[in-house]
Amino acid sequence: MDVRRVKQILSSSATIDVTYHGSSVWIDSVDEEEGLATVHLRGPLEERTKVSIDDLIEIRD
């Protein structure tokens, strides 16, 4: 995924499915300079992790 798309997803009111290494995640924020996104797993755990934007995959129908 690229920074432009991550920013679009963050600003969207729609629910957009994104995975990180096969796990469904929510994107919380993006650091354009570092090429990182802060994400957390969908579900009860709220632990946030910084990951490479390149490792995020948008799931499209």
Buried (B, 14 or more C-beta within 10 A) or exposed (E): BEBEBBBEBBEEEEEBEBBBEEEEBBBBEBEEEEBBBBBBBBEEEEEBEEBEBEEBBEEEE
